[in-house]
Amino acid sequence: MSAAAIPAVSRELRVEVWPPWPFALSRRSGMDGLSPVKRGVLHRLIHEGEHAVHVRVAQLRSGSVLFGAQAGDERVAARAIERMRRALGVDMDLRPFHDEFRDDPLIGAAVRANPAVRPAGRPHAFEALAWAVTEQLIEYERAAAIQRRVVAAFGRHDPASGLRDSPNATTLGGVAPARLESFDLAGSRALTLIKVAREVAAGRVDLDSPDPAVQESGWRRLRMIPGVGPWTVEMMALTGQGRLDQLPAGDLGFIKLVGRLSSGGDPKARASEDQVREFFERFGPWKGLAANYALRVAGSLKSPIVG
């Protein structure tokens, strides 16, 4: 057997992280089926190129967070752990936000009660974009059911762990619209999903760059695709790129919340997107996090942006 044919030995990498700010690992499995939680341990399959990495996350009694990952190359395992750290927001130092808004009349009580809140994040920015398209204009439970069907049909499977990762842009870009429609995705959104996937797969949109200028250039290009509006891009930026300055102002939860608050309590009042943006403008670079707290105050805990 040649050296090239010898299978790589799977190596275990463990990294213990001490969050700089209070952090609480969710004990709920993700509704899309990608992040099951078993006995307090979160499991996630993450692909780095063609390498499948099974990442496990547990929070210890000391408050530290232990990441474990198996891969033939330790560098691949390290990159997968880094993706999961970003998705969970483990390394976020939120002290400046809490110092400024802990006494805010709207969200202050919620901020003080639970300093560990972070927007729900995803390890792949394309996954965040694809899921945002599926969540357009429908309730989250229905969107999550569509996502589970997409994962079952096209997700990358790892027999060793039994887990699936979300499909990549190349895969979704080659799917027939009718197949996506068979999963209960509206025809117009099926076409939108395929088009955004092809843009990303072709390298015309770079979702993984840490450079804000590159990110924002990608947002503008995505907005040129029919069916991609501000909400879709802002959801992707908040949950896939960790941009806490981004607010999905078209979210129905925010439209209802700001409408009610602006009307003196009328439960049927609805705000415009511009009114939502103006309402949250005072939170500056923390708009996405502040809005997360605001939804908690309103009791809208089923929104996909609530972690």
URLIN-V934839 format. One record per residue. N is the residue number from 0. RES is the residue in three letters. PSI is psi in radians with two decimals (* if undefined). Layout:
n:N res:RES psi:PSI
n:N res:RES psi:PSI
This chain:
n:0 res:MET psi:2.28
n:1 res:SER psi:2.80
n:2 res:ALA psi:-0.62
n:3 res:ALA psi:-0.41
n:4 res:ALA psi:-0.12
n:5 res:ILE psi:2.15
n:6 res:PRO psi:2.52
n:7 res:ALA psi:2.48
n:8 res:VAL psi:2.22
n:9 res:SER psi:2.28
n:10 res:ARG psi:2.53
n:11 res:GLU psi:2.17
n:12 res:LEU psi:2.28
n:13 res:ARG psi:2.36
n:14 res:VAL psi:2.16
n:15 res:GLU psi:2.24
n:16 res:VAL psi:2.32
n:17 res:TRP psi:1.83
n:18 res:PRO psi:2.44
n:19 res:PRO psi:-0.15
n:20 res:TRP psi:2.66
n:21 res:PRO psi:2.35
n:22 res:PHE psi:2.45
n:23 res:ALA psi:2.03
n:24 res:LEU psi:2.27
n:25 res:SER psi:2.48
n:26 res:ARG psi:0.22
n:27 res:ARG psi:2.36
n:28 res:SER psi:2.55
n:29 res:GLY psi:2.47
n:30 res:MET psi:-0.31
n:31 res:ASP psi:-0.04
n:32 res:GLY psi:0.04
n:33 res:LEU psi:-0.37
n:34 res:SER psi:1.25
n:35 res:PRO psi:2.55
n:36 res:VAL psi:2.11
n:37 res:LYS psi:2.08
n:38 res:ARG psi:0.74
n:39 res:GLY psi:-0.01
n:40 res:VAL psi:2.22
n:41 res:LEU psi:2.30
n:42 res:HIS psi:2.44
n:43 res:ARG psi:2.33
n:44 res:LEU psi:2.19
n:45 res:ILE psi:2.32
n:46 res:HIS psi:2.31
n:47 res:GLU psi:1.72
n:48 res:GLY psi:-2.17
n:49 res:GLU psi:-0.01
n:50 res:HIS psi:2.20
n:51 res:ALA psi:2.22
n:52 res:VAL psi:2.15
n:53 res:HIS psi:1.92
n:54 res:VAL psi:2.35
n:55 res:ARG psi:2.48
n:56 res:VAL psi:2.26
n:57 res:ALA psi:2.52
n:58 res:GLN psi:2.20
n:59 res:LEU psi:2.86
n:60 res:ARG psi:-0.47
n:61 res:SER psi:-0.25
n:62 res:GLY psi:-0.25
n:63 res:SER psi:2.85
n:64 res:VAL psi:2.18
n:65 res:LEU psi:2.15
n:66 res:PHE psi:2.38
n:67 res:GLY psi:2.48
n:68 res:ALA psi:2.50
n:69 res:GLN psi:2.28
n:70 res:ALA psi:2.77
n:71 res:GLY psi:-0.43
n:72 res:ASP psi:2.15
n:73 res:GLU psi:-0.54
n:74 res:ARG psi:-0.64
n:75 res:VAL psi:-0.76
n:76 res:ALA psi:-0.71
n:77 res:ALA psi:-0.70
n:78 res:ARG psi:-0.67
n:79 res:ALA psi:-0.71
n:80 res:ILE psi:-0.71
n:81 res:GLU psi:-0.71
n:82 res:ARG psi:-0.75
n:83 res:MET psi:-0.61
n:84 res:ARG psi:-0.75
n:85 res:ARG psi:-0.73
n:86 res:ALA psi:-0.70
n:87 res:LEU psi:-0.29
n:88 res:GLY psi:0.47
n:89 res:VAL psi:-0.63
n:90 res:ASP psi:0.09
n:91 res:MET psi:2.24
n:92 res:ASP psi:1.79
n:93 res:LEU psi:0.22
n:94 res:ARG psi:-0.78
n:95 res:PRO psi:-0.70
n:96 res:PHE psi:-0.82
n:97 res:HIS psi:-0.65
n:98 res:ASP psi:-0.64
n:99 res:GLU psi:-0.55
n:100 res:PHE psi:0.19
n:101 res:ARG psi:-0.36
n:102 res:ASP psi:0.28
n:103 res:ASP psi:2.40
n:104 res:PRO psi:-0.46
n:105 res:LEU psi:-0.92
n:106 res:ILE psi:-0.07
n:107 res:GLY psi:-0.81
n:108 res:ALA psi:-0.70
n:109 res:ALA psi:-0.64
n:110 res:VAL psi:-0.78
n:111 res:ARG psi:-0.64
n:112 res:ALA psi:-0.59
n:113 res:ASN psi:1.48
n:114 res:PRO psi:-0.11
n:115 res:ALA psi:0.00
n:116 res:VAL psi:2.38
n:117 res:ARG psi:2.62
n:118 res:PRO psi:2.51
n:119 res:ALA psi:2.24
n:120 res:GLY psi:2.94
n:121 res:ARG psi:2.52
n:122 res:PRO psi:-0.38
n:123 res:HIS psi:2.19
n:124 res:ALA psi:-0.61
n:125 res:PHE psi:-0.65
n:126 res:GLU psi:-0.77
n:127 res:ALA psi:-0.69
n:128 res:LEU psi:-0.84
n:129 res:ALA psi:-0.74
n:130 res:TRP psi:-0.57
n:131 res:ALA psi:-0.68
n:132 res:VAL psi:-0.74
n:133 res:THR psi:-0.39
n:134 res:GLU psi:0.01
n:135 res:GLN psi:2.16
n:136 res:LEU psi:0.31
n:137 res:ILE psi:2.84
n:138 res:GLU psi:2.66
n:139 res:TYR psi:-0.66
n:140 res:GLU psi:-0.71
n:141 res:ARG psi:-0.71
n:142 res:ALA psi:-0.72
n:143 res:ALA psi:-0.62
n:144 res:ALA psi:-0.69
n:145 res:ILE psi:-0.75
n:146 res:GLN psi:-0.71
n:147 res:ARG psi:-0.67
n:148 res:ARG psi:-0.71
n:149 res:VAL psi:-0.75
n:150 res:VAL psi:-0.76
n:151 res:ALA psi:-0.64
n:152 res:ALA psi:-0.67
n:153 res:PHE psi:-0.08
n:154 res:GLY psi:2.63
n:155 res:ARG psi:2.12
n:156 res:HIS psi:2.46
n:157 res:ASP psi:1.82
n:158 res:PRO psi:-0.56
n:159 res:ALA psi:-0.72
n:160 res:SER psi:-0.32
n:161 res:GLY psi:0.09
n:162 res:LEU psi:2.82
n:163 res:ARG psi:2.53
n:164 res:ASP psi:2.83
n:165 res:SER psi:2.68
n:166 res:PRO psi:2.56
n:167 res:ASN psi:3.09
n:168 res:ALA psi:-0.67
n:169 res:THR psi:-0.75
n:170 res:THR psi:-0.89
n:171 res:LEU psi:-0.51
n:172 res:GLY psi:-0.35
n:173 res:GLY psi:0.11
n:174 res:VAL psi:2.50
n:175 res:ALA psi:2.40
n:176 res:PRO psi:-0.66
n:177 res:ALA psi:-0.57
n:178 res:ARG psi:-0.73
n:179 res:LEU psi:-0.65
n:180 res:GLU psi:-0.54
n:181 res:SER psi:-0.25
n:182 res:PHE psi:0.15
n:183 res:ASP psi:0.25
n:184 res:LEU psi:2.26
n:185 res:ALA psi:2.59
n:186 res:GLY psi:-0.74
n:187 res:SER psi:-0.65
n:188 res:ARG psi:-0.53
n:189 res:ALA psi:-0.76
n:190 res:LEU psi:-0.70
n:191 res:THR psi:-0.78
n:192 res:LEU psi:-0.74
n:193 res:ILE psi:-0.71
n:194 res:LYS psi:-0.75
n:195 res:VAL psi:-0.62
n:196 res:ALA psi:-0.72
n:197 res:ARG psi:-0.64
n:198 res:GLU psi:-0.76
n:199 res:VAL psi:-0.77
n:200 res:ALA psi:-0.60
n:201 res:ALA psi:-0.11
n:202 res:GLY psi:0.17
n:203 res:ARG psi:-0.32
n:204 res:VAL psi:2.11
n:205 res:ASP psi:1.81
n:206 res:LEU psi:-0.29
n:207 res:ASP psi:-0.07
n:208 res:SER psi:2.39
n:209 res:PRO psi:-0.10
n:210 res:ASP psi:2.05
n:211 res:PRO psi:-0.62
n:212 res:ALA psi:-0.72
n:213 res:VAL psi:-0.74
n:214 res:GLN psi:-0.85
n:215 res:GLU psi:-0.53
n:216 res:SER psi:-0.70
n:217 res:GLY psi:-0.67
n:218 res:TRP psi:-0.77
n:219 res:ARG psi:-0.69
n:220 res:ARG psi:-0.71
n:221 res:LEU psi:-0.66
n:222 res:ARG psi:-0.31
n:223 res:MET psi:-0.19
n:224 res:ILE psi:2.23
n:225 res:PRO psi:2.30
n:226 res:GLY psi:-0.12
n:227 res:VAL psi:1.90
n:228 res:GLY psi:-3.02
n:229 res:PRO psi:-0.74
n:230 res:TRP psi:-0.79
n:231 res:THR psi:-0.82
n:232 res:VAL psi:-0.73
n:233 res:GLU psi:-0.64
n:234 res:MET psi:-0.78
n:235 res:MET psi:-0.78
n:236 res:ALA psi:-0.73
n:237 res:LEU psi:-0.83
n:238 res:THR psi:-0.33
n:239 res:GLY psi:-0.39
n:240 res:GLN psi:0.06
n:241 res:GLY psi:0.48
n:242 res:ARG psi:1.61
n:243 res:LEU psi:-0.16
n:244 res:ASP psi:-0.03
n:245 res:GLN psi:2.32
n:246 res:LEU psi:2.03
n:247 res:PRO psi:1.37
n:248 res:ALA psi:-0.39
n:249 res:GLY psi:0.00
n:250 res:ASP psi:2.31
n:251 res:LEU psi:-0.57
n:252 res:GLY psi:-0.72
n:253 res:PHE psi:-0.68
n:254 res:ILE psi:-0.72
n:255 res:LYS psi:-0.77
n:256 res:LEU psi:-0.90
n:257 res:VAL psi:-0.63
n:258 res:GLY psi:-0.77
n:259 res:ARG psi:-0.78
n:260 res:LEU psi:-0.63
n:261 res:SER psi:-0.34
n:262 res:SER psi:0.07
n:263 res:GLY psi:0.29
n:264 res:GLY psi:0.10
n:265 res:ASP psi:1.99
n:266 res:PRO psi:-0.27
n:267 res:LYS psi:-0.07
n:268 res:ALA psi:2.54
n:269 res:ARG psi:2.35
n:270 res:ALA psi:2.82
n:271 res:SER psi:2.90
n:272 res:GLU psi:-0.70
n:273 res:ASP psi:-0.67
n:274 res:GLN psi:-0.64
n:275 res:VAL psi:-0.79
n:276 res:ARG psi:-0.76
n:277 res:GLU psi:-0.67
n:278 res:PHE psi:-0.72
n:279 res:PHE psi:0.03
n:280 res:GLU psi:-0.55
n:281 res:ARG psi:-0.25
n:282 res:PHE psi:-0.04
n:283 res:GLY psi:-2.24
n:284 res:PRO psi:-0.01
n:285 res:TRP psi:0.30
n:286 res:LYS psi:-0.76
n:287 res:GLY psi:-0.70
n:288 res:LEU psi:-0.74
n:289 res:ALA psi:-0.71
n:290 res:ALA psi:-0.61
n:291 res:ASN psi:-0.80
n:292 res:TYR psi:-0.68
n:293 res:ALA psi:-0.69
n:294 res:LEU psi:-0.61
n:295 res:ARG psi:-0.71
n:296 res:VAL psi:-0.69
n:297 res:ALA psi:-0.21
n:298 res:GLY psi:0.23
n:299 res:SER psi:1.23
n:300 res:LEU psi:0.01
n:301 res:LYS psi:0.11
n:302 res:SER psi:2.50
n:303 res:PRO psi:-0.23
n:304 res:ILE psi:-0.07
n:305 res:VAL psi:2.11
n:306 res:GLY psi:*
